[in-house]
Amino acid sequence: MKEYAGENMVTVRGGVPEGDPCGDRHLHSFQAREEVVVRAIILWIKENKVDRLVGK
């Protein structure tokens, strides 16, 4: 993943491990981290900046 994403990779820490780990919830869906993920995406789109680590 790191090789593919290069400088554009964002690591999201935290979240709620709830439900099926491979389903539409759990940590893969950024559950309870939606706001910080959306802010990182907006920063990338509007300012071409990458916040490489978001969350706690």
N, CA, C and O atoms as a Tripos MOL2 file, in Angstrom:
@<TRIPOS>MOLECULE
protein
  224   223    56     0     0
PROTEIN
NO_CHARGES

@<TRIPOS>ATOM
      1 N           0.8160   -1.1840    0.0000 N.3       1 MET1
      2 CA          0.0000    0.0000    0.0000 C.3       1 MET1
      3 C           0.8670    1.2580    0.0000 C.2       1 MET1
      4 O           0.6130    2.1980   -0.7520 O.2       1 MET1
      5 N           1.8850    1.2630    0.8470 N.am      2 LYS2
      6 CA          2.7530    2.4420    0.9290 C.3       2 LYS2
      7 C           3.4120    2.7430   -0.4080 C.2       2 LYS2
      8 O           3.5400    3.9050   -0.7940 O.2       2 LYS2
      9 N           3.8310    1.6980   -1.1150 N.am      3 GLU3
     10 CA          4.4760    1.8890   -2.4090 C.3       3 GLU3
     11 C           3.5030    2.5000   -3.4180 C.2       3 GLU3
     12 O           3.8800    3.3800   -4.1910 O.2       3 GLU3
     13 N           2.2700    2.0410   -3.4110 N.am      4 TYR4
     14 CA          1.2560    2.5470   -4.3360 C.3       4 TYR4
     15 C           0.8590    3.9830   -3.9990 C.2       4 TYR4
     16 O           0.8020    4.8320   -4.8890 O.2       4 TYR4
     17 N           0.5840    4.2640   -2.7220 N.am      5 ALA5
     18 CA          0.0870    5.5780   -2.3070 C.3       5 ALA5
     19 C           1.1750    6.6410   -2.2770 C.2       5 ALA5
     20 O           0.9070    7.8190   -2.5150 O.2       5 ALA5
     21 N           2.3860    6.2290   -1.9890 N.am      6 GLY6
     22 CA          3.4770    7.1980   -1.9070 C.3       6 GLY6
     23 C           3.2200    8.2600   -0.8620 C.2       6 GLY6
     24 O           2.9120    7.9470    0.2880 O.2       6 GLY6
     25 N           3.3470    9.5190   -1.2570 N.am      7 GLU7
     26 CA          3.1730   10.6420   -0.3480 C.3       7 GLU7
     27 C           1.7080   10.9460   -0.0380 C.2       7 GLU7
     28 O           1.4240   11.8180    0.7830 O.2       7 GLU7
     29 N           0.7780   10.2440   -0.6780 N.am      8 ASN8
     30 CA         -0.6430   10.5150   -0.4990 C.3       8 ASN8
     31 C          -1.3190    9.5970    0.5140 C.2       8 ASN8
     32 O          -2.5390    9.6520    0.6650 O.2       8 ASN8
     33 N          -0.5770    8.7750    1.1960 N.am      9 MET9
     34 CA         -1.1730    7.8320    2.1370 C.3       9 MET9
     35 C          -1.5540    8.5190    3.4420 C.2       9 MET9
     36 O          -0.7630    9.2600    4.0260 O.2       9 MET9
     37 N          -2.7740    8.2620    3.8850 N.am     10 VAL10
     38 CA         -3.2740    8.7900    5.1540 C.3      10 VAL10
     39 C          -3.5250    7.6120    6.0870 C.2      10 VAL10
     40 O          -4.2230    6.6640    5.7250 O.2      10 VAL10
     41 N          -2.9590    7.6710    7.2830 N.am     11 THR11
     42 CA         -3.1980    6.6510    8.2980 C.3      11 THR11
     43 C          -4.2400    7.1960    9.2580 C.2      11 THR11
     44 O          -4.1040    8.3000    9.7840 O.2      11 THR11
     45 N          -5.2900    6.4020    9.4800 N.am     12 VAL12
     46 CA         -6.3810    6.8120   10.3640 C.3      12 VAL12
     47 C          -6.3220    5.9560   11.6180 C.2      12 VAL12
     48 O          -6.4370    4.7320   11.5560 O.2      12 VAL12
     49 N          -6.1420    6.6120   12.7540 N.am     13 ARG13
     50 CA         -6.0930    5.8890   14.0290 C.3      13 ARG13
     51 C          -7.4210    6.0180   14.7500 C.2      13 ARG13
     52 O          -8.1430    7.0010   14.5850 O.2      13 ARG13
     53 N          -7.7290    5.0170   15.5470 N.am     14 GLY14
     54 CA         -8.9470    5.0440   16.3370 C.3      14 GLY14
     55 C         -10.1170    4.4360   15.6020 C.2      14 GLY14
     56 O          -9.9500    3.7760   14.5760 O.2      14 GLY14
     57 N         -11.2930    4.6620   16.1290 N.am     15 GLY15
     58 CA        -12.5010    4.1130   15.5350 C.3      15 GLY15
     59 C         -13.1760    3.1600   16.4980 C.2      15 GLY15
     60 O         -12.7540    2.9990   17.6420 O.2      15 GLY15
     61 N         -14.2280    2.5370   16.0120 N.am     16 VAL16
     62 CA        -15.0150    1.6250   16.8310 C.3      16 VAL16
     63 C         -14.9990    0.2430   16.1900 C.2      16 VAL16
     64 O         -15.5680    0.0620   15.1130 O.2      16 VAL16
     65 N         -14.3570   -0.7380   16.8290 N.am     17 PRO17
     66 CA        -14.3340   -2.0940   16.2690 C.3      17 PRO17
     67 C         -15.6500   -2.8190   16.5720 C.2      17 PRO17
     68 O         -15.7380   -3.5900   17.5280 O.2      17 PRO17
     69 N         -16.6640   -2.5640   15.7520 N.am     18 GLU18
     70 CA        -17.9890   -3.0970   15.9880 C.3      18 GLU18
     71 C         -18.4950   -3.8040   14.7360 C.2      18 GLU18
     72 O         -18.3390   -3.2900   13.6280 O.2      18 GLU18
     73 N         -19.0920   -4.9600   14.9020 N.am     19 GLY19
     74 CA        -19.6340   -5.6870   13.7630 C.3      19 GLY19
     75 C         -18.5930   -6.5750   13.0990 C.2      19 GLY19
     76 O         -17.5190   -6.8150   13.6510 O.2      19 GLY19
     77 N         -18.9230   -7.0570   11.9170 N.am     20 ASP20
     78 CA        -18.0580   -7.9490   11.1420 C.3      20 ASP20
     79 C         -16.8100   -7.1940   10.6880 C.2      20 ASP20
     80 O         -16.9350   -6.1680   10.0200 O.2      20 ASP20
     81 N         -15.6100   -7.6710   11.0300 N.am     21 PRO21
     82 CA        -14.3710   -6.9760   10.6440 C.3      21 PRO21
     83 C         -14.2150   -6.7820    9.1360 C.2      21 PRO21
     84 O         -13.5060   -5.8720    8.7050 O.2      21 PRO21
     85 N         -14.8580   -7.6140    8.3380 N.am     22 CYS22
     86 CA        -14.7570   -7.4880    6.8840 C.3      22 CYS22
     87 C         -16.0300   -6.9050    6.2800 C.2      22 CYS22
     88 O         -16.1800   -6.8740    5.0590 O.2      22 CYS22
     89 N         -16.9340   -6.4480    7.1180 N.am     23 GLY23
     90 CA        -18.1980   -5.9060    6.6300 C.3      23 GLY23
     91 C         -18.1500   -4.4080    6.4170 C.2      23 GLY23
     92 O         -17.0810   -3.8010    6.3500 O.2      23 GLY23
     93 N         -19.3360   -3.8270    6.3120 N.am     24 ASP24
     94 CA        -19.4330   -2.4050    5.9970 C.3      24 ASP24
     95 C         -19.2940   -1.5110    7.2230 C.2      24 ASP24
     96 O         -19.3560   -0.2870    7.1060 O.2      24 ASP24
     97 N         -19.1120   -2.0930    8.3660 N.am     25 ARG25
     98 CA        -18.9000   -1.3070    9.5830 C.3      25 ARG25
     99 C         -17.4980   -1.6310   10.0880 C.2      25 ARG25
    100 O         -16.6230   -1.9210    9.2720 O.2      25 ARG25
    101 N         -17.2550   -1.5960   11.3400 N.am     26 HIS26
    102 CA        -15.9600   -1.9170   11.9380 C.3      26 HIS26
    103 C         -14.9500   -0.8370   11.5850 C.2      26 HIS26
    104 O         -15.3410    0.2420   11.1400 O.2      26 HIS26
    105 N         -13.6910   -1.0910   11.7680 N.am     27 LEU27
    106 CA        -12.6420   -0.0790   11.5590 C.3      27 LEU27
    107 C         -12.4500    0.2870   10.0890 C.2      27 LEU27
    108 O         -12.0030    1.3930    9.7870 O.2      27 LEU27
    109 N         -12.7810   -0.6270    9.1650 N.am     28 HIS28
    110 CA        -12.5930   -0.3370    7.7410 C.3      28 HIS28
    111 C         -13.5080    0.7790    7.2490 C.2      28 HIS28
    112 O         -13.2390    1.3900    6.2150 O.2      28 HIS28
    113 N         -14.5740    1.0460    7.9720 N.am     29 SER29
    114 CA        -15.5090    2.0860    7.5420 C.3      29 SER29
    115 C         -15.2320    3.4270    8.2170 C.2      29 SER29
    116 O         -15.9910    4.3800    8.0390 O.2      29 SER29
    117 N         -14.1660    3.5040    8.9790 N.am     30 PHE30
    118 CA        -13.8070    4.7180    9.7140 C.3      30 PHE30
    119 C         -14.8890    5.1080   10.7170 C.2      30 PHE30
    120 O         -15.0680    6.2870   11.0210 O.2      30 PHE30
    121 N         -15.6090    4.1110   11.2280 N.am     31 GLN31
    122 CA        -16.6680    4.3560   12.1960 C.3      31 GLN31
    123 C         -16.1120    5.1210   13.3910 C.2      31 GLN31
    124 O         -15.0960    4.7340   13.9690 O.2      31 GLN31
    125 N         -16.7790    6.1980   13.7510 N.am     32 ALA32
    126 CA        -16.3970    7.1190   14.8330 C.3      32 ALA32
    127 C         -15.1700    7.9710   14.4760 C.2      32 ALA32
    128 O         -14.6350    8.6630   15.3430 O.2      32 ALA32
    129 N         -14.7310    7.9350   13.2530 N.am     33 ARG33
    130 CA        -13.6050    8.7380   12.7610 C.3      33 ARG33
    131 C         -14.0130    9.5040   11.5120 C.2      33 ARG33
    132 O         -13.1640   10.0650   10.8200 O.2      33 ARG33
    133 N         -15.3080    9.5300   11.2230 N.am     34 GLU34
    134 CA        -15.7890   10.1270    9.9820 C.3      34 GLU34
    135 C         -15.3280   11.5760    9.8070 C.2      34 GLU34
    136 O         -14.8720   11.9560    8.7280 O.2      34 GLU34
    137 N         -15.4420   12.3740   10.8520 N.am     35 GLU35
    138 CA        -15.1250   13.7950   10.7350 C.3      35 GLU35
    139 C         -13.6570   14.0380   10.3900 C.2      35 GLU35
    140 O         -13.3580   14.8430    9.5080 O.2      35 GLU35
    141 N         -12.7440   13.3570   11.0690 N.am     36 VAL36
    142 CA        -11.3220   13.5890   10.7800 C.3      36 VAL36
    143 C         -10.9430   13.0690    9.3960 C.2      36 VAL36
    144 O         -10.0740   13.6360    8.7320 O.2      36 VAL36
    145 N         -11.5920   11.9960    8.9650 N.am     37 VAL37
    146 CA        -11.3170   11.4630    7.6260 C.3      37 VAL37
    147 C         -11.8180   12.4390    6.5610 C.2      37 VAL37
    148 O         -11.1100   12.7220    5.5940 O.2      37 VAL37
    149 N         -13.0290   12.9500    6.7340 N.am     38 VAL38
    150 CA        -13.5770   13.9110    5.7730 C.3      38 VAL38
    151 C         -12.7200   15.1700    5.7260 C.2      38 VAL38
    152 O         -12.4690   15.6990    4.6430 O.2      38 VAL38
    153 N         -12.2730   15.6530    6.8620 N.am     39 ARG39
    154 CA        -11.4030   16.8430    6.8830 C.3      39 ARG39
    155 C         -10.0980   16.5810    6.1290 C.2      39 ARG39
    156 O          -9.6130   17.4520    5.4070 O.2      39 ARG39
    157 N          -9.5350   15.3970    6.2910 N.am     40 ALA40
    158 CA         -8.2980   15.0490    5.5750 C.3      40 ALA40
    159 C          -8.5380   15.0000    4.0700 C.2      40 ALA40
    160 O          -7.6870   15.4360    3.2940 O.2      40 ALA40
    161 N          -9.6820   14.4780    3.6530 N.am     41 ILE41
    162 CA        -10.0150   14.4150    2.2240 C.3      41 ILE41
    163 C         -10.2110   15.8170    1.6640 C.2      41 ILE41
    164 O          -9.7310   16.1230    0.5720 O.2      41 ILE41
    165 N         -10.9090   16.6660    2.4000 N.am     42 ILE42
    166 CA        -11.1380   18.0470    1.9490 C.3      42 ILE42
    167 C          -9.8150   18.7990    1.8240 C.2      42 ILE42
    168 O          -9.6130   19.5270    0.8520 O.2      42 ILE42
    169 N          -8.9220   18.6360    2.7840 N.am     43 LEU43
    170 CA         -7.6050   19.2710    2.7340 C.3      43 LEU43
    171 C          -6.8400   18.8240    1.4900 C.2      43 LEU43
    172 O          -6.1910   19.6330    0.8260 O.2      43 LEU43
    173 N          -6.9200   17.5450    1.1840 N.am     44 TRP44
    174 CA         -6.2280   16.9990    0.0160 C.3      44 TRP44
    175 C          -6.8130   17.5560   -1.2830 C.2      44 TRP44
    176 O          -6.0730   17.9300   -2.1920 O.2      44 TRP44
    177 N          -8.1480   17.6100   -1.3630 N.am     45 ILE45
    178 CA         -8.7920   18.0990   -2.5830 C.3      45 ILE45
    179 C          -8.5830   19.6050   -2.7650 C.2      45 ILE45
    180 O          -8.1900   20.0480   -3.8440 O.2      45 ILE45
    181 N          -8.8390   20.3830   -1.7290 N.am     46 LYS46
    182 CA         -8.8010   21.8400   -1.8590 C.3      46 LYS46
    183 C          -7.3940   22.4210   -1.8780 C.2      46 LYS46
    184 O          -7.1250   23.3720   -2.6120 O.2      46 LYS46
    185 N          -6.4920   21.8530   -1.0750 N.am     47 GLU47
    186 CA         -5.1690   22.4650   -0.9240 C.3      47 GLU47
    187 C          -4.0210   21.5710   -1.3710 C.2      47 GLU47
    188 O          -2.8570   21.9590   -1.2820 O.2      47 GLU47
    189 N          -4.3460   20.3800   -1.8510 N.am     48 ASN48
    190 CA         -3.3410   19.4230   -2.3030 C.3      48 ASN48
    191 C          -2.3180   19.1120   -1.2030 C.2      48 ASN48
    192 O          -1.1360   18.9040   -1.4730 O.2      48 ASN48
    193 N          -2.8080   19.0850    0.0490 N.am     49 LYS49
    194 CA         -1.9620   18.7540    1.1880 C.3      49 LYS49
    195 C          -2.4500   17.4350    1.7770 C.2      49 LYS49
    196 O          -3.6460   17.1430    1.7690 O.2      49 LYS49
    197 N          -1.5280   16.6600    2.2790 N.am     50 VAL50
    198 CA         -1.8830   15.3710    2.8620 C.3      50 VAL50
    199 C          -1.5600   15.3750    4.3530 C.2      50 VAL50
    200 O          -0.4110   15.5480    4.7590 O.2      50 VAL50
    201 N          -2.5940   15.1810    5.1500 N.am     51 ASP51
    202 CA         -2.4320   15.0050    6.5900 C.3      51 ASP51
    203 C          -2.1730   13.5220    6.7880 C.2      51 ASP51
    204 O          -3.1190   12.7350    6.7650 O.2      51 ASP51
    205 N          -0.9510   13.1190    6.9770 N.am     52 ARG52
    206 CA         -0.5660   11.7040    6.9380 C.3      52 ARG52
    207 C          -1.0520   10.8800    8.1000 C.2      52 ARG52
    208 O          -1.0910    9.6540    8.0060 O.2      52 ARG52
    209 N          -1.4280   11.5170    9.2050 N.am     53 LEU53
    210 CA         -1.9220   10.7770   10.3720 C.3      53 LEU53
    211 C          -3.0850   11.5420   10.9700 C.2      53 LEU53
    212 O          -2.9340   12.6910   11.3870 O.2      53 LEU53
    213 N          -4.2490   10.9050   11.0120 N.am     54 VAL54
    214 CA         -5.4250   11.5320   11.6020 C.3      54 VAL54
    215 C          -5.9990   10.6070   12.6650 C.2      54 VAL54
    216 O          -5.8190    9.3910   12.5990 O.2      54 VAL54
    217 N          -6.6850   11.1770   13.6390 N.am     55 GLY55
    218 CA         -7.2630   10.3970   14.7180 C.3      55 GLY55
    219 C          -6.3050   10.3020   15.8840 C.2      55 GLY55
    220 O          -5.2400   10.9190   15.8980 O.2      55 GLY55
    221 N          -6.7100    9.5130   16.8600 N.am     56 LYS56
    222 CA         -5.8950    9.3600   18.0680 C.3      56 LYS56
    223 C          -5.3110    7.9850   18.1490 C.2      56 LYS56
    224 O          -4.5950    7.6740   19.1010 O.2      56 LYS56
@<TRIPOS>BOND
     1     1     2 1
     2     2     3 1
     3     3     4 2
     4     3     5 am
     5     5     6 1
     6     6     7 1
     7     7     8 2
     8     7     9 am
     9     9    10 1
    10    10    11 1
    11    11    12 2
    12    11    13 am
    13    13    14 1
    14    14    15 1
    15    15    16 2
    16    15    17 am
    17    17    18 1
    18    18    19 1
    19    19    20 2
    20    19    21 am
    21    21    22 1
    22    22    23 1
    23    23    24 2
    24    23    25 am
    25    25    26 1
    26    26    27 1
    27    27    28 2
    28    27    29 am
    29    29    30 1
    30    30    31 1
    31    31    32 2
    32    31    33 am
    33    33    34 1
    34    34    35 1
    35    35    36 2
    36    35    37 am
    37    37    38 1
    38    38    39 1
    39    39    40 2
    40    39    41 am
    41    41    42 1
    42    42    43 1
    43    43    44 2
    44    43    45 am
    45    45    46 1
    46    46    47 1
    47    47    48 2
    48    47    49 am
    49    49    50 1
    50    50    51 1
    51    51    52 2
    52    51    53 am
    53    53    54 1
    54    54    55 1
    55    55    56 2
    56    55    57 am
    57    57    58 1
    58    58    59 1
    59    59    60 2
    60    59    61 am
    61    61    62 1
    62    62    63 1
    63    63    64 2
    64    63    65 am
    65    65    66 1
    66    66    67 1
    67    67    68 2
    68    67    69 am
    69    69    70 1
    70    70    71 1
    71    71    72 2
    72    71    73 am
    73    73    74 1
    74    74    75 1
    75    75    76 2
    76    75    77 am
    77    77    78 1
    78    78    79 1
    79    79    80 2
    80    79    81 am
    81    81    82 1
    82    82    83 1
    83    83    84 2
    84    83    85 am
    85    85    86 1
    86    86    87 1
    87    87    88 2
    88    87    89 am
    89    89    90 1
    90    90    91 1
    91    91    92 2
    92    91    93 am
    93    93    94 1
    94    94    95 1
    95    95    96 2
    96    95    97 am
    97    97    98 1
    98    98    99 1
    99    99   100 2
   100    99   101 am
   101   101   102 1
   102   102   103 1
   103   103   104 2
   104   103   105 am
   105   105   106 1
   106   106   107 1
   107   107   108 2
   108   107   109 am
   109   109   110 1
   110   110   111 1
   111   111   112 2
   112   111   113 am
   113   113   114 1
   114   114   115 1
   115   115   116 2
   116   115   117 am
   117   117   118 1
   118   118   119 1
   119   119   120 2
   120   119   121 am
   121   121   122 1
   122   122   123 1
   123   123   124 2
   124   123   125 am
   125   125   126 1
   126   126   127 1
   127   127   128 2
   128   127   129 am
   129   129   130 1
   130   130   131 1
   131   131   132 2
   132   131   133 am
   133   133   134 1
   134   134   135 1
   135   135   136 2
   136   135   137 am
   137   137   138 1
   138   138   139 1
   139   139   140 2
   140   139   141 am
   141   141   142 1
   142   142   143 1
   143   143   144 2
   144   143   145 am
   145   145   146 1
   146   146   147 1
   147   147   148 2
   148   147   149 am
   149   149   150 1
   150   150   151 1
   151   151   152 2
   152   151   153 am
   153   153   154 1
   154   154   155 1
   155   155   156 2
   156   155   157 am
   157   157   158 1
   158   158   159 1
   159   159   160 2
   160   159   161 am
   161   161   162 1
   162   162   163 1
   163   163   164 2
   164   163   165 am
   165   165   166 1
   166   166   167 1
   167   167   168 2
   168   167   169 am
   169   169   170 1
   170   170   171 1
   171   171   172 2
   172   171   173 am
   173   173   174 1
   174   174   175 1
   175   175   176 2
   176   175   177 am
   177   177   178 1
   178   178   179 1
   179   179   180 2
   180   179   181 am
   181   181   182 1
   182   182   183 1
   183   183   184 2
   184   183   185 am
   185   185   186 1
   186   186   187 1
   187   187   188 2
   188   187   189 am
   189   189   190 1
   190   190   191 1
   191   191   192 2
   192   191   193 am
   193   193   194 1
   194   194   195 1
   195   195   196 2
   196   195   197 am
   197   197   198 1
   198   198   199 1
   199   199   200 2
   200   199   201 am
   201   201   202 1
   202   202   203 1
   203   203   204 2
   204   203   205 am
   205   205   206 1
   206   206   207 1
   207   207   208 2
   208   207   209 am
   209   209   210 1
   210   210   211 1
   211   211   212 2
   212   211   213 am
   213   213   214 1
   214   214   215 1
   215   215   216 2
   216   215   217 am
   217   217   218 1
   218   218   219 1
   219   219   220 2
   220   219   221 am
   221   221   222 1
   222   222   223 1
   223   223   224 2
@<TRIPOS>SUBSTRUCTURE
     1 MET1         2 RESIDUE 1 A MET
     2 LYS2         6 RESIDUE 1 A LYS
     3 GLU3        10 RESIDUE 1 A GLU
     4 TYR4        14 RESIDUE 1 A TYR
     5 ALA5        18 RESIDUE 1 A ALA
     6 GLY6        22 RESIDUE 1 A GLY
     7 GLU7        26 RESIDUE 1 A GLU
     8 ASN8        30 RESIDUE 1 A ASN
     9 MET9        34 RESIDUE 1 A MET
    10 VAL10       38 RESIDUE 1 A VAL
    11 THR11       42 RESIDUE 1 A THR
    12 VAL12       46 RESIDUE 1 A VAL
    13 ARG13       50 RESIDUE 1 A ARG
    14 GLY14       54 RESIDUE 1 A GLY
    15 GLY15       58 RESIDUE 1 A GLY
    16 VAL16       62 RESIDUE 1 A VAL
    17 PRO17       66 RESIDUE 1 A PRO
    18 GLU18       70 RESIDUE 1 A GLU
    19 GLY19       74 RESIDUE 1 A GLY
    20 ASP20       78 RESIDUE 1 A ASP
    21 PRO21       82 RESIDUE 1 A PRO
    22 CYS22       86 RESIDUE 1 A CYS
    23 GLY23       90 RESIDUE 1 A GLY
    24 ASP24       94 RESIDUE 1 A ASP
    25 ARG25       98 RESIDUE 1 A ARG
    26 HIS26      102 RESIDUE 1 A HIS
    27 LEU27      106 RESIDUE 1 A LEU
    28 HIS28      110 RESIDUE 1 A HIS
    29 SER29      114 RESIDUE 1 A SER
    30 PHE30      118 RESIDUE 1 A PHE
    31 GLN31      122 RESIDUE 1 A GLN
    32 ALA32      126 RESIDUE 1 A ALA
    33 ARG33      130 RESIDUE 1 A ARG
    34 GLU34      134 RESIDUE 1 A GLU
    35 GLU35      138 RESIDUE 1 A GLU
    36 VAL36      142 RESIDUE 1 A VAL
    37 VAL37      146 RESIDUE 1 A VAL
    38 VAL38      150 RESIDUE 1 A VAL
    39 ARG39      154 RESIDUE 1 A ARG
    40 ALA40      158 RESIDUE 1 A ALA
    41 ILE41      162 RESIDUE 1 A ILE
    42 ILE42      166 RESIDUE 1 A ILE
    43 LEU43      170 RESIDUE 1 A LEU
    44 TRP44      174 RESIDUE 1 A TRP
    45 ILE45      178 RESIDUE 1 A ILE
    46 LYS46      182 RESIDUE 1 A LYS
    47 GLU47      186 RESIDUE 1 A GLU
    48 ASN48      190 RESIDUE 1 A ASN
    49 LYS49      194 RESIDUE 1 A LYS
    50 VAL50      198 RESIDUE 1 A VAL
    51 ASP51      202 RESIDUE 1 A ASP
    52 ARG52      206 RESIDUE 1 A ARG
    53 LEU53      210 RESIDUE 1 A LEU
    54 VAL54      214 RESIDUE 1 A VAL
    55 GLY55      218 RESIDUE 1 A GLY
    56 LYS56      222 RESIDUE 1 A LYS
